[in-house]
Amino acid sequence: MVAQERWREGLVEDGDEPLVRLLSWQGPWPPDDPDANLKVDVAGYSQADPLTTLGNLARSVDVPVGALVRYVLARWASGGSEGLLELGPSTVQRMIAEVERAEATGDDVARLEAYHVLRQQLAWLGQGLADPDATYPQGGADPVS
């Protein structure tokens, strides 16, 4: 499967609501992949079963697990800079390490390389902000009355 089509893997067309198959993924990716940081996280978190926690929460609060999955995905994916805080320390640590590496080298080439890495990370974090009408087709993230 070509990389441009791989994003569809796990999507199922079924009526009005999208269905997504939760896939465990371990790679591979090339050593010079500009998205390697994300892919390392995807591979690491792929070992966990999020439905254990979400299933317990769904039973506890009497909300369908599918609604909770949609809530978690929508909130995380569309949170913009808020997503950075919710990603946990791993993303922040990688960003700091990139800046520290560049500053330790002390030259403008290393700083420019760090800028490009940080730019890509920030672009990824801001994906939900790029097209708010598509992210919030109902007109916003507020609860529906």
N, CA, C and O atoms as a MOPAC input file, in Angstrom:
PM7 MOZYME 1SCF
protein

 N      0.85800 1    -1.18100 1     0.00000 1
 C      0.00000 1     0.00000 1     0.00000 1
 C      0.89800 1     1.23500 1     0.00000 1
 O      1.82200 1     1.33500 1     0.80700 1
 N      0.62700 1     2.16600 1    -0.89700 1
 C      1.44800 1     3.36800 1    -0.96100 1
 C      1.15500 1     4.26500 1     0.24000 1
 O      0.05100 1     4.25500 1     0.78500 1
 N      2.16800 1     5.04300 1     0.64400 1
 C      2.04900 1     5.86500 1     1.85300 1
 C      0.86900 1     6.82000 1     1.79200 1
 O      0.20900 1     7.04900 1     2.80600 1
 N      0.58900 1     7.38500 1     0.61400 1
 C     -0.51300 1     8.33300 1     0.50700 1
 C     -1.86300 1     7.67100 1     0.75500 1
 O     -2.81200 1     8.35300 1     1.14100 1
 N     -1.97500 1     6.37100 1     0.54600 1
 C     -3.23300 1     5.66000 1     0.75100 1
 C     -3.30400 1     4.98600 1     2.10900 1
 O     -4.38200 1     4.56900 1     2.53400 1
 N     -2.16700 1     4.86900 1     2.80400 1
 C     -2.13100 1     4.12500 1     4.06100 1
 C     -2.98900 1     4.76200 1     5.14600 1
 O     -3.42200 1     4.06500 1     6.06400 1
 N     -3.24500 1     6.05900 1     5.07000 1
 C     -4.05200 1     6.71600 1     6.09400 1
 C     -5.45400 1     6.13200 1     6.15500 1
 O     -6.10500 1     6.22500 1     7.19600 1
 N     -5.93700 1     5.53800 1     5.08400 1
 C     -7.28700 1     4.96800 1     5.06100 1
 C     -7.38100 1     3.62200 1     5.78100 1
 O     -8.47800 1     3.16100 1     6.09700 1
 N     -6.24400 1     3.00000 1     6.03800 1
 C     -6.24700 1     1.69700 1     6.68700 1
 C     -6.95800 1     1.79700 1     8.03600 1
 O     -6.61000 1     2.63700 1     8.86600 1
 N     -7.92800 1     0.95800 1     8.24400 1
 C     -8.70200 1     0.97900 1     9.47800 1
 C    -10.01000 1     1.73800 1     9.36800 1
 O    -10.84800 1     1.63000 1    10.26300 1
 N    -10.22100 1     2.50900 1     8.29300 1
 C    -11.48500 1     3.22300 1     8.11200 1
 C    -12.51200 1     2.29700 1     7.46100 1
 O    -12.19300 1     1.53800 1     6.54600 1
 N    -13.73900 1     2.37300 1     7.94700 1
 C    -14.82600 1     1.56800 1     7.39500 1
 C    -15.98200 1     2.50000 1     7.08000 1
 O    -16.39000 1     3.28800 1     7.93300 1
 N    -16.50700 1     2.42300 1     5.88500 1
 C    -17.67100 1     3.23100 1     5.50600 1
 C    -18.92000 1     2.48400 1     5.94900 1
 O    -19.14000 1     1.33800 1     5.55800 1
 N    -19.74500 1     3.14900 1     6.77600 1
 C    -20.95800 1     2.50700 1     7.26300 1
 C    -21.96500 1     3.57000 1     7.68600 1
 O    -22.00000 1     3.97600 1     8.84700 1
 N    -22.76900 1     4.00800 1     6.75400 1
 C    -23.81800 1     4.97300 1     7.08700 1
 C    -23.27300 1     6.35600 1     7.39600 1
 O    -22.26600 1     6.78300 1     6.83100 1
 N    -23.95900 1     7.05400 1     8.30900 1
 C    -23.64200 1     8.44600 1     8.61300 1
 C    -22.44600 1     8.62600 1     9.54500 1
 O    -21.76900 1     9.65200 1     9.48200 1
 N    -22.18000 1     7.65500 1    10.39900 1
 C    -21.09700 1     7.77700 1    11.36700 1
 C    -19.86000 1     7.03800 1    10.87400 1
 O    -19.96000 1     5.90500 1    10.40200 1
 N    -18.69400 1     7.67100 1    10.98000 1
 C    -17.47300 1     6.96900 1    10.56500 1
 C    -17.13300 1     5.85900 1    11.55400 1
 O    -17.35300 1     5.99400 1    12.75700 1
 N    -16.60500 1     4.78300 1    11.04000 1
 C    -16.12800 1     3.69000 1    11.87900 1
 C    -14.62800 1     3.56100 1    11.67100 1
 O    -14.13700 1     3.62800 1    10.54400 1
 N    -13.91500 1     3.37800 1    12.75400 1
 C    -12.46000 1     3.24200 1    12.69700 1
 C    -12.07300 1     1.99000 1    13.45000 1
 O    -12.48600 1     1.78100 1    14.59100 1
 N    -11.27800 1     1.16000 1    12.80400 1
 C    -10.73100 1    -0.03000 1    13.44900 1
 C     -9.45600 1     0.38700 1    14.15700 1
 O     -8.57000 1     0.96500 1    13.52800 1
 N     -9.33800 1     0.10900 1    15.45300 1
 C     -8.13900 1     0.46500 1    16.20300 1
 C     -7.03400 1    -0.53200 1    15.86500 1
 O     -7.16100 1    -1.73000 1    16.12000 1
 N     -5.96000 1    -0.02100 1    15.29200 1
 C     -4.87200 1    -0.86700 1    14.82800 1
 C     -3.64600 1    -0.69200 1    15.71000 1
 O     -3.32400 1     0.42000 1    16.13200 1
 N     -2.97000 1    -1.79000 1    15.98300 1
 C     -1.66300 1    -1.72400 1    16.60600 1
 C     -0.64700 1    -1.60200 1    15.48400 1
 O     -0.73200 1    -2.32000 1    14.48700 1
 N      0.31900 1    -0.69400 1    15.63800 1
 C      1.27900 1    -0.44500 1    14.56700 1
 C      2.66400 1    -0.31500 1    15.17100 1
 O      2.85800 1     0.39000 1    16.16200 1
 N      3.61900 1    -0.99500 1    14.57200 1
 C      4.98700 1    -0.97300 1    15.07200 1
 C      5.98700 1    -0.48000 1    14.03200 1
 O      7.19300 1    -0.63500 1    14.22600 1
 N      5.52800 1     0.09700 1    12.95600 1
 C      6.44100 1     0.60000 1    11.94200 1
 C      6.45600 1    -0.31800 1    10.74300 1
 O      5.50700 1    -1.06900 1    10.52100 1
 N      7.48900 1    -0.26600 1     9.99200 1
 C      8.76300 1     0.42500 1    10.18700 1
 C      8.74700 1     1.83800 1     9.61100 1
 O      7.78400 1     2.25200 1     8.96600 1
 N      9.83300 1     2.56700 1     9.85800 1
 C     10.05700 1     3.86600 1     9.25200 1
 C     11.56500 1     4.03900 1     9.07200 1
 O     12.35700 1     3.47800 1     9.82900 1
 N     11.95100 1     4.81900 1     8.06700 1
 C     13.38400 1     5.00500 1     7.81400 1
 C     14.03300 1     5.86300 1     8.90400 1
 O     13.35000 1     6.67400 1     9.53100 1
 N     15.32500 1     5.69900 1     9.13800 1
 C     16.01600 1     6.46000 1    10.18500 1
 C     15.95000 1     7.97300 1     9.99100 1
 O     16.00300 1     8.71900 1    10.96800 1
 N     15.83700 1     8.43400 1     8.75600 1
 C     15.79900 1     9.87700 1     8.50400 1
 C     14.37800 1    10.40900 1     8.32500 1
 O     14.18800 1    11.50800 1     7.80500 1
 N     13.38500 1     9.63900 1     8.75000 1
 C     11.97900 1    10.04900 1     8.61900 1
 C     11.73000 1    11.30200 1     9.44900 1
 O     11.98900 1    11.29100 1    10.65200 1
 N     11.23400 1    12.38800 1     8.84200 1
 C     10.99200 1    13.61300 1     9.60500 1
 C      9.87600 1    13.46400 1    10.64000 1
 O      9.74700 1    14.29500 1    11.53900 1
 N      9.07500 1    12.41400 1    10.51500 1
 C      7.99300 1    12.17600 1    11.47200 1
 C      8.32400 1    11.04000 1    12.44300 1
 O      7.42500 1    10.46400 1    13.05600 1
 N      9.61000 1    10.71900 1    12.58100 1
 C     10.02200 1     9.59400 1    13.42600 1
 C      9.58800 1     9.77100 1    14.88100 1
 O      9.21800 1     8.79000 1    15.52700 1
 N      9.62200 1    10.99400 1    15.41100 1
 C      9.21400 1    11.19800 1    16.81300 1
 C      7.77200 1    10.76000 1    17.03000 1
 O      7.46500 1    10.06900 1    18.00100 1
 N      6.89900 1    11.16000 1    16.13200 1
 C      5.50200 1    10.76000 1    16.23800 1
 C      5.37700 1     9.25000 1    16.09000 1
 O      4.64300 1     8.61200 1    16.84500 1
 N      6.07600 1     8.68000 1    15.13400 1
 C      5.96500 1     7.24900 1    14.86900 1
 C      6.46900 1     6.41300 1    16.04200 1
 O      5.92700 1     5.34000 1    16.30900 1
 N      7.49000 1     6.88400 1    16.74200 1
 C      7.96000 1     6.20200 1    17.95200 1
 C      6.83700 1     6.18100 1    18.98800 1
 O      6.59000 1     5.15200 1    19.61700 1
 N      6.15900 1     7.31300 1    19.16300 1
 C      5.04200 1     7.37400 1    20.11300 1
 C      3.89800 1     6.46900 1    19.68500 1
 O      3.32500 1     5.75900 1    20.51200 1
 N      3.55900 1     6.48900 1    18.39200 1
 C      2.47500 1     5.63800 1    17.88900 1
 C      2.80100 1     4.17200 1    18.17300 1
 O      1.95300 1     3.42600 1    18.66300 1
 N      4.02200 1     3.76600 1    17.86600 1
 C      4.42100 1     2.38200 1    18.08800 1
 C      4.37500 1     2.04300 1    19.58000 1
 O      3.94200 1     0.95200 1    19.95100 1
 N      4.80900 1     2.94800 1    20.42000 1
 C      4.79100 1     2.70100 1    21.86600 1
 C      3.38200 1     2.59100 1    22.42700 1
 O      3.06500 1     1.65700 1    23.16400 1
 N      2.54100 1     3.55600 1    22.07000 1
 C      1.17200 1     3.54000 1    22.58000 1
 C      0.32900 1     2.44600 1    21.93600 1
 O     -0.71100 1     2.07500 1    22.47900 1
 N      0.75700 1     1.92400 1    20.78900 1
 C      0.02800 1     0.83400 1    20.12800 1
 C      0.02700 1    -0.43800 1    20.96300 1
 O     -0.77600 1    -1.34100 1    20.73100 1
 N      0.91800 1    -0.50100 1    21.92400 1
 C      0.98200 1    -1.68500 1    22.77800 1
 C     -0.09300 1    -1.65900 1    23.86400 1
 O     -0.37000 1    -2.68600 1    24.48400 1
 N     -0.69200 1    -0.51000 1    24.09700 1
 C     -1.72400 1    -0.38000 1    25.12700 1
 C     -3.10300 1    -0.61700 1    24.52000 1
 O     -3.29900 1    -0.43200 1    23.31900 1
 N     -4.03900 1    -1.01900 1    25.34100 1
 C     -5.43100 1    -1.17200 1    24.91200 1
 C     -6.25800 1    -0.05800 1    25.55400 1
 O     -6.64300 1    -0.16600 1    26.71800 1
 N     -6.53300 1     1.01300 1    24.80000 1
 C     -7.27000 1     2.13500 1    25.38100 1
 C     -8.70500 1     1.78500 1    25.73500 1
 O     -9.33300 1     2.47500 1    26.53800 1
 N     -9.22700 1     0.72300 1    25.14700 1
 C    -10.62600 1     0.38000 1    25.41400 1
 C    -10.83300 1    -0.17100 1    26.81700 1
 O    -11.95900 1    -0.18600 1    27.31300 1
 N     -9.77300 1    -0.62100 1    27.45900 1
 C     -9.90600 1    -1.05100 1    28.85600 1
 C    -10.33000 1     0.13500 1    29.71300 1
 O    -11.31500 1     0.06000 1    30.44800 1
 N     -9.58300 1     1.22800 1    29.61500 1
 C     -9.89700 1     2.42700 1    30.38900 1
 C    -11.21000 1     3.04500 1    29.94100 1
 O    -12.05100 1     3.39400 1    30.77000 1
 N    -11.39000 1     3.18100 1    28.62400 1
 C    -12.62000 1     3.80600 1    28.12900 1
 C    -13.84700 1     2.95600 1    28.41800 1
 O    -14.92300 1     3.49500 1    28.68000 1
 N    -13.70500 1     1.64500 1    28.37300 1
 C    -14.82700 1     0.76800 1    28.71900 1
 C    -15.23700 1     0.93200 1    30.17300 1
 O    -16.42600 1     0.99300 1    30.48800 1
 N    -14.25100 1     1.00400 1    31.05600 1
 C    -14.55800 1     1.22000 1    32.47800 1
 C    -15.22300 1     2.57100 1    32.69700 1
 O    -16.18600 1     2.67800 1    33.45500 1
 N    -14.71000 1     3.60100 1    32.03300 1
 C    -15.30200 1     4.93300 1    32.16100 1
 C    -16.71900 1     4.95000 1    31.59400 1
 O    -17.61700 1     5.54200 1    32.19200 1
 N    -16.92600 1     4.31000 1    30.45200 1
 C    -18.25100 1     4.27400 1    29.82800 1
 C    -19.27600 1     3.65100 1    30.76500 1
 O    -20.38300 1     4.16600 1    30.91700 1
 N    -18.90400 1     2.54700 1    31.38500 1
 C    -19.82600 1     1.90400 1    32.33800 1
 C    -20.06500 1     2.79400 1    33.55500 1
 O    -21.18100 1     2.87500 1    34.06800 1
 N    -19.02300 1     3.44900 1    34.00300 1
 C    -19.11900 1     4.27100 1    35.20500 1
 C    -20.00700 1     5.49200 1    35.01300 1
 O    -20.77800 1     5.83700 1    35.90900 1
 N    -19.91400 1     6.15300 1    33.85700 1
 C    -20.66500 1     7.39100 1    33.63900 1
 C    -21.88600 1     7.19700 1    32.75200 1
 O    -22.61700 1     8.15000 1    32.48000 1
 N    -22.11100 1     5.96100 1    32.29800 1
 C    -23.26100 1     5.62400 1    31.46700 1
 C    -23.28900 1     6.44500 1    30.16500 1
 O    -24.28800 1     7.07500 1    29.82000 1
 N    -22.15100 1     6.40800 1    29.46300 1
 C    -22.00800 1     7.02800 1    28.15100 1
 C    -21.45700 1     5.94300 1    27.23300 1
 O    -20.54300 1     5.22300 1    27.63400 1
 N    -21.98100 1     5.80000 1    26.01300 1
 C    -21.45400 1     4.76600 1    25.11400 1
 C    -19.95100 1     4.93700 1    24.87500 1
 O    -19.45300 1     6.05500 1    24.74200 1
 N    -19.25100 1     3.82500 1    24.82300 1
 C    -17.80500 1     3.87100 1    24.63200 1
 C    -17.45400 1     4.57500 1    23.32100 1
 O    -16.44600 1     5.27800 1    23.25800 1
 N    -18.25800 1     4.40500 1    22.28000 1
 C    -17.99500 1     5.08700 1    21.00400 1
 C    -18.06000 1     6.59800 1    21.14200 1
 O    -17.30000 1     7.31300 1    20.48900 1
 N    -18.96100 1     7.09100 1    21.98400 1
 C    -19.05300 1     8.53300 1    22.21900 1
 C    -17.82300 1     9.03100 1    22.96100 1
 O    -17.33900 1    10.12900 1    22.68600 1
 N    -17.31300 1     8.23900 1    23.89600 1
 C    -16.09800 1     8.61800 1    24.61100 1
 C    -14.88200 1     8.60000 1    23.69000 1
 O    -14.02800 1     9.48300 1    23.77100 1
 N    -14.79900 1     7.60400 1    22.82200 1
 C    -13.68300 1     7.54600 1    21.87000 1
 C    -13.72500 1     8.78200 1    20.97200 1
 O    -12.69600 1     9.41200 1    20.72500 1
 N    -14.91000 1     9.12200 1    20.49100 1
 C    -15.03400 1    10.31200 1    19.63200 1
 C    -14.64500 1    11.56800 1    20.39900 1
 O    -13.95900 1    12.43500 1    19.85800 1
 N    -15.07400 1    11.67600 1    21.65100 1
 C    -14.72800 1    12.81700 1    22.50200 1
 C    -13.21400 1    12.92100 1    22.67900 1
 O    -12.63900 1    13.99400 1    22.49800 1
 N    -12.57200 1    11.81200 1    23.03100 1
 C    -11.12300 1    11.81900 1    23.26100 1
 C    -10.39200 1    12.21900 1    21.98700 1
 O     -9.50000 1    13.06600 1    22.02400 1
 N    -10.76300 1    11.61700 1    20.86200 1
 C    -10.09500 1    11.93300 1    19.60200 1
 C    -10.32300 1    13.37600 1    19.18300 1
 O     -9.37900 1    14.06400 1    18.79500 1
 N    -11.56500 1    13.84100 1    19.25700 1
 C    -11.88000 1    15.21100 1    18.83800 1
 C    -11.19000 1    16.22600 1    19.73700 1
 O    -10.64500 1    17.22200 1    19.26000 1
 N    -11.21600 1    15.97000 1    21.02900 1
 C    -10.60800 1    16.91600 1    21.95900 1
 C     -9.10000 1    16.96100 1    21.77400 1
 O     -8.50700 1    18.04000 1    21.75500 1
 N     -8.48300 1    15.80600 1    21.63800 1
 C     -7.03800 1    15.75400 1    21.48300 1
 C     -6.59800 1    16.29300 1    20.12500 1
 O     -5.67300 1    17.10200 1    20.04400 1
 N     -7.25400 1    15.84700 1    19.06900 1
 C     -6.82100 1    16.19900 1    17.71700 1
 C     -7.11200 1    17.64400 1    17.36000 1
 O     -6.42500 1    18.21300 1    16.51200 1
 N     -8.10500 1    18.24900 1    17.98000 1
 C     -8.47500 1    19.60900 1    17.60100 1
 C     -8.08500 1    20.63300 1    18.65200 1
 O     -8.47700 1    21.79600 1    18.55300 1
 N     -7.32500 1    20.22500 1    19.65300 1
 C     -6.99700 1    21.11100 1    20.75700 1
 C     -5.91700 1    22.12900 1    20.48400 1
 O     -5.67900 1    23.00100 1    21.31900 1
 N     -5.24700 1    22.05100 1    19.33500 1
 C     -4.19000 1    23.01600 1    19.04000 1
 C     -3.12400 1    23.01200 1    20.11300 1
 O     -2.61900 1    21.95300 1    20.48400 1
 N     -2.77600 1    24.18800 1    20.61700 1
 C     -1.71300 1    24.28400 1    21.61700 1
 C     -2.09000 1    23.56400 1    22.89800 1
 O     -1.21300 1    23.10700 1    23.63100 1
 N     -3.38400 1    23.45500 1    23.17900 1
 C     -3.83400 1    22.69400 1    24.33900 1
 C     -3.39500 1    21.23900 1    24.20900 1
 O     -3.09500 1    20.58200 1    25.20600 1
 N     -3.35900 1    20.73800 1    22.96500 1
 C     -2.91100 1    19.37400 1    22.72700 1
 C     -1.48400 1    19.15500 1    23.18800 1
 O     -1.14500 1    18.06500 1    23.64900 1
 N     -0.64200 1    20.16700 1    23.07200 1
 C      0.73700 1    20.05300 1    23.52600 1
 C      0.77500 1    19.73100 1    25.01400 1
 O      1.53900 1    18.87100 1    25.45200 1
 N     -0.04600 1    20.41800 1    25.78000 1
 C     -0.07000 1    20.17700 1    27.21200 1
 C     -0.61800 1    18.79700 1    27.53700 1
 O     -0.17300 1    18.16300 1    28.49400 1
 N     -1.57500 1    18.32900 1    26.75400 1
 C     -2.19900 1    17.05200 1    27.01600 1
 C     -1.40300 1    15.87600 1    26.47300 1
 O     -1.65700 1    14.73200 1    26.85100 1
 N     -0.45300 1    16.13600 1    25.59900 1
 C      0.36500 1    15.06000 1    25.06200 1
 C      1.26300 1    14.46700 1    26.12200 1
 O      1.74600 1    13.34300 1    25.98100 1
 N      1.48500 1    15.21200 1    27.17200 1
 C      2.35600 1    14.73600 1    28.21900 1
 C      3.77900 1    15.18600 1    27.99400 1
 O      4.07700 1    15.92000 1    27.05200 1
 N      4.64000 1    14.74200 1    28.86000 1
 C      6.00500 1    15.25400 1    28.84200 1
 C      6.85000 1    14.79300 1    27.65600 1
 O      7.85400 1    15.43400 1    27.34600 1
 N      6.48000 1    13.71600 1    26.99200 1
 C      7.36500 1    13.19600 1    25.94000 1
 C      7.54000 1    14.18700 1    24.79600 1
 O      8.66100 1    14.37400 1    24.32200 1
 N      6.47700 1    14.82000 1    24.34400 1
 C      6.59500 1    15.78600 1    23.25300 1
 C      7.37800 1    17.00700 1    23.70900 1
 O      8.24900 1    17.49500 1    22.98900 1
 N      7.07200 1    17.49700 1    24.89700 1
 C      7.78100 1    18.66900 1    25.41200 1
 C      9.26300 1    18.34000 1    25.57000 1
 O     10.12000 1    19.15400 1    25.22700 1
 N      9.56800 1    17.15300 1    26.08700 1
 C     10.97100 1    16.76600 1    26.25700 1
 C     11.69700 1    16.68400 1    24.92600 1
 O     12.85200 1    17.09900 1    24.82800 1
 N     11.04200 1    16.15500 1    23.90100 1
 C     11.66900 1    16.08000 1    22.58300 1
 C     11.92500 1    17.48000 1    22.01900 1
 O     12.95800 1    17.72300 1    21.39400 1
 N     10.98400 1    18.39600 1    22.24100 1
 C     11.16300 1    19.75100 1    21.74300 1
 C     12.32000 1    20.44200 1    22.47000 1
 O     13.14700 1    21.10600 1    21.84500 1
 N     12.37100 1    20.28200 1    23.77600 1
 C     13.45300 1    20.87300 1    24.56400 1
 C     14.79500 1    20.27300 1    24.15200 1
 O     15.77800 1    20.99600 1    23.99200 1
 N     14.83400 1    18.94700 1    23.98000 1
 C     16.08700 1    18.28400 1    23.59700 1
 C     16.58100 1    18.79500 1    22.25100 1
 O     17.78600 1    18.94500 1    22.04700 1
 N     15.66400 1    19.06200 1    21.33900 1
 C     16.05300 1    19.57400 1    20.02400 1
 C     16.70900 1    20.94800 1    20.15600 1
 O     17.73000 1    21.21300 1    19.52100 1
 N     16.12900 1    21.81300 1    20.97100 1
 C     16.70000 1    23.14500 1    21.18400 1
 C     18.04200 1    23.03300 1    21.90300 1
 O     19.00100 1    23.71000 1    21.53000 1
 N     18.12000 1    22.18900 1    22.92800 1
 C     19.37300 1    22.03200 1    23.67100 1
 C     20.48800 1    21.49100 1    22.77700 1
 O     21.63700 1    21.91900 1    22.88600 1
 N     20.14700 1    20.54700 1    21.89400 1
 C     21.13700 1    20.00100 1    20.96500 1
 C     21.68100 1    21.11800 1    20.07400 1
 O     22.88900 1    21.23600 1    19.86900 1
 N     20.76800 1    21.93000 1    19.55000 1
 C     21.19200 1    23.01700 1    18.66900 1
 C     22.04400 1    24.03800 1    19.42500 1
 O     23.05300 1    24.51300 1    18.90500 1
 N     21.64300 1    24.36800 1    20.63300 1
 C     22.40300 1    25.35600 1    21.41200 1
 C     23.75900 1    24.80700 1    21.82700 1
 O     24.73200 1    25.55800 1    21.88800 1
 N     23.84200 1    23.51300 1    22.11400 1
 C     25.12900 1    22.91000 1    22.47800 1
 C     26.09800 1    22.94300 1    21.30000 1
 O     27.30200 1    23.13600 1    21.47000 1
 N     25.55100 1    22.75200 1    20.10800 1
 C     26.38500 1    22.83600 1    18.90200 1
 C     26.83400 1    24.27100 1    18.69200 1
 O     27.97400 1    24.53900 1    18.31200 1
 N     25.90800 1    25.18900 1    18.95100 1
 C     26.25100 1    26.60300 1    18.94500 1
 C     26.43400 1    27.25100 1    17.59300 1
 O     27.01500 1    28.33200 1    17.49700 1
 N     25.94400 1    26.60200 1    16.53900 1
 C     26.06600 1    27.26600 1    15.24200 1
 C     24.68600 1    27.43600 1    14.60000 1
 O     23.71400 1    26.77900 1    14.97400 1
 N     24.64100 1    28.33000 1    13.63600 1
 C     23.36500 1    28.66300 1    13.01700 1
 C     22.78100 1    27.51000 1    12.20800 1
 O     21.56000 1    27.41000 1    12.08400 1
 N     23.61200 1    26.65100 1    11.66400 1
 C     23.10800 1    25.49600 1    10.90700 1
 C     22.32000 1    24.58300 1    11.84200 1
 O     21.22700 1    24.14100 1    11.48900 1
 N     22.85400 1    24.29400 1    13.02500 1
 C     22.15700 1    23.44000 1    13.99400 1
 C     20.86700 1    24.10900 1    14.46900 1
 O     19.84800 1    23.44200 1    14.65200 1
 N     20.91500 1    25.42000 1    14.66700 1
 C     19.70600 1    26.13800 1    15.09400 1
 C     18.62400 1    26.08700 1    14.01200 1
 O     17.44100 1    25.93500 1    14.31500 1
 N     19.03900 1    26.21500 1    12.75600 1
 C     18.08100 1    26.14900 1    11.65200 1
 C     17.48300 1    24.74100 1    11.55400 1
 O     16.28600 1    24.59500 1    11.30400 1
 N     18.29700 1    23.71900 1    11.74700 1
 C     17.77600 1    22.34700 1    11.75100 1
 C     16.76400 1    22.16400 1    12.88000 1
 O     15.71500 1    21.55100 1    12.68100 1
 N     17.07700 1    22.69200 1    14.06600 1
 C     16.14300 1    22.59900 1    15.19800 1
 C     14.85000 1    23.33600 1    14.87800 1
 O     13.76200 1    22.86000 1    15.20100 1
 N     14.96900 1    24.49100 1    14.24500 1
 C     13.77800 1    25.24400 1    13.85300 1
 C     12.87400 1    24.38300 1    12.97200 1
 O     11.66200 1    24.34000 1    13.18300 1
 N     13.45500 1    23.70100 1    11.98900 1
 C     12.64900 1    22.88400 1    11.07700 1
 C     11.97300 1    21.72900 1    11.81100 1
 O     10.82500 1    21.39900 1    11.51400 1
 N     12.66500 1    21.11500 1    12.76200 1
 C     12.05300 1    20.03500 1    13.55600 1
 C     10.90900 1    20.59900 1    14.39000 1
 O      9.82100 1    20.02300 1    14.41200 1
 N     11.13800 1    21.70600 1    15.07000 1
 C     10.08900 1    22.31700 1    15.90000 1
 C      8.91600 1    22.79300 1    15.05100 1
 O      7.76200 1    22.67300 1    15.46300 1
 N      9.20300 1    23.33000 1    13.87200 1
 C      8.13300 1    23.77300 1    12.96800 1
 C      7.23200 1    22.60500 1    12.59900 1
 O      6.00900 1    22.74900 1    12.57800 1
 N      7.82300 1    21.44700 1    12.30700 1
 C      7.03200 1    20.26700 1    11.95700 1
 C      6.20300 1    19.78600 1    13.15000 1
 O      5.04200 1    19.40900 1    12.99200 1
 N      6.80100 1    19.80000 1    14.33600 1
 C      6.05500 1    19.37900 1    15.51600 1
 C      4.88400 1    20.31700 1    15.78300 1
 O      3.78200 1    19.86400 1    16.09400 1
 N      5.11500 1    21.60800 1    15.66400 1
 C      4.04500 1    22.57300 1    15.89300 1
 C      2.96600 1    22.48600 1    14.81800 1
 O      1.78100 1    22.64100 1    15.11400 1
 N      3.36700 1    22.23900 1    13.58300 1
 C      2.37700 1    22.07700 1    12.51400 1
 C      1.49300 1    20.87600 1    12.80600 1
 O      0.28200 1    20.92700 1    12.59300 1
 N      2.08600 1    19.80600 1    13.28800 1
 C      1.31000 1    18.61900 1    13.62600 1
 C      0.34600 1    18.92500 1    14.76900 1
 O     -0.81700 1    18.52400 1    14.72500 1
 N      0.82600 1    19.63600 1    15.79500 1
 C     -0.03600 1    19.97700 1    16.92900 1
 C     -1.19400 1    20.88300 1    16.51100 1
 O     -2.26600 1    20.83500 1    17.11400 1
 N     -0.98300 1    21.70400 1    15.48700 1
 C     -2.01600 1    22.64100 1    15.06100 1
 C     -2.94800 1    22.12500 1    13.99100 1
 O     -3.72800 1    22.90100 1    13.43800 1
 N     -2.89700 1    20.84500 1    13.68000 1
 C     -3.72700 1    20.30900 1    12.59800 1
 C     -5.20700 1    20.59700 1    12.79300 1
 O     -5.90000 1    20.89300 1    11.81900 1
 N     -5.71000 1    20.52200 1    14.00900 1
 C     -7.12700 1    20.77600 1    14.24100 1
 C     -7.52400 1    22.22600 1    14.04100 1
 O     -8.70800 1    22.53400 1    13.90200 1
 N     -6.54600 1    23.11800 1    14.02600 1
 C     -6.83200 1    24.54100 1    13.85700 1
 C     -6.82200 1    24.97200 1    12.40000 1
 O     -7.32200 1    26.04700 1    12.06600 1
 N     -6.25800 1    24.14200 1    11.53200 1
 C     -6.08400 1    24.51900 1    10.13400 1
 C     -7.41100 1    24.75200 1     9.42200 1
 O     -7.51200 1    25.65400 1     8.59000 1
 N     -8.40500 1    23.97200 1     9.72700 1
 C     -9.70500 1    24.08600 1     9.06400 1
 C    -10.80100 1    23.89400 1    10.11100 1
 O    -11.35500 1    22.80000 1    10.22600 1
 N    -11.12300 1    24.94300 1    10.87900 1
 C    -12.10200 1    24.79400 1    11.95500 1
 C    -13.48100 1    24.35900 1    11.47700 1
 O    -14.20500 1    23.69500 1    12.21900 1
 N    -13.85800 1    24.71900 1    10.25300 1
 C    -15.17000 1    24.29600 1     9.75600 1
 C    -15.22600 1    22.78900 1     9.55800 1
 O    -16.26200 1    22.16900 1     9.79600 1
 N    -14.12000 1    22.19700 1     9.12500 1
 C    -14.08100 1    20.73900 1     8.96200 1
 C    -13.94600 1    20.04600 1    10.30500 1
 O    -14.53100 1    18.98500 1    10.52300 1
 N    -13.17200 1    20.64700 1    11.21200 1
 C    -12.97200 1    20.05000 1    12.52900 1
 C    -14.26400 1    20.09000 1    13.33800 1
 O    -14.60200 1    19.13100 1    14.03200 1
 N    -14.98500 1    21.21500 1    13.24300 1
 C    -16.23800 1    21.40100 1    13.97600 1
 C    -17.37100 1    21.65000 1    12.98700 1
 O    -17.87100 1    22.77200 1    12.91000 1
 N    -17.79500 1    20.63100 1    12.22300 1
 C    -18.81100 1    20.86200 1    11.18900 1
 C    -20.16100 1    21.32600 1    11.75100 1
 O    -20.97100 1    21.89700 1    11.02000 1
 N    -20.40100 1    21.08800 1    13.01300 1
 C    -21.66200 1    21.50400 1    13.60800 1
 C    -21.60400 1    22.93200 1    14.12000 1
 O    -22.58300 1    23.42800 1    14.67800 1
 N    -20.46900 1    23.60300 1    13.93900 1
 C    -20.36700 1    25.00600 1    14.31900 1
 C    -19.62600 1    25.26500 1    15.60900 1
 O    -19.61200 1    26.40500 1    16.07300 1
 N    -19.02100 1    24.28500 1    16.20000 1
 C    -18.23900 1    24.51200 1    17.41300 1
 C    -18.08900 1    23.26400 1    18.23200 1
 O    -18.69000 1    22.23000 1    17.94200 1
 N    -17.27700 1    23.37200 1    19.26300 1
 C    -17.00300 1    22.22800 1    20.12300 1
 C    -17.90900 1    22.19100 1    21.33800 1
 O    -17.76800 1    21.31600 1    22.19200 1
 N    -18.84400 1    23.13900 1    21.42400 1
 C    -19.74000 1    23.16800 1    22.58500 1
 C    -20.71300 1    21.99100 1    22.51700 1
 O    -21.07200 1    21.54200 1    21.42800 1
 N    -21.13900 1    21.49100 1    23.68100 1
 C    -22.10200 1    20.39800 1    23.68800 1
 C    -23.37300 1    20.76100 1    22.93800 1
 O    -23.82500 1    21.90600 1    22.97800 1
 N    -23.93800 1    19.78900 1    22.26300 1
 C    -25.20200 1    19.98500 1    21.54400 1
 C    -26.34100 1    19.94100 1    22.55200 1
 O    -26.40600 1    19.02800 1    23.37500 1
 N    -27.23800 1    20.92100 1    22.49400 1
 C    -28.36500 1    20.96600 1    23.44000 1
 C    -29.46300 1    20.01700 1    23.03100 1
 O    -30.48500 1    19.92500 1    23.71100 1

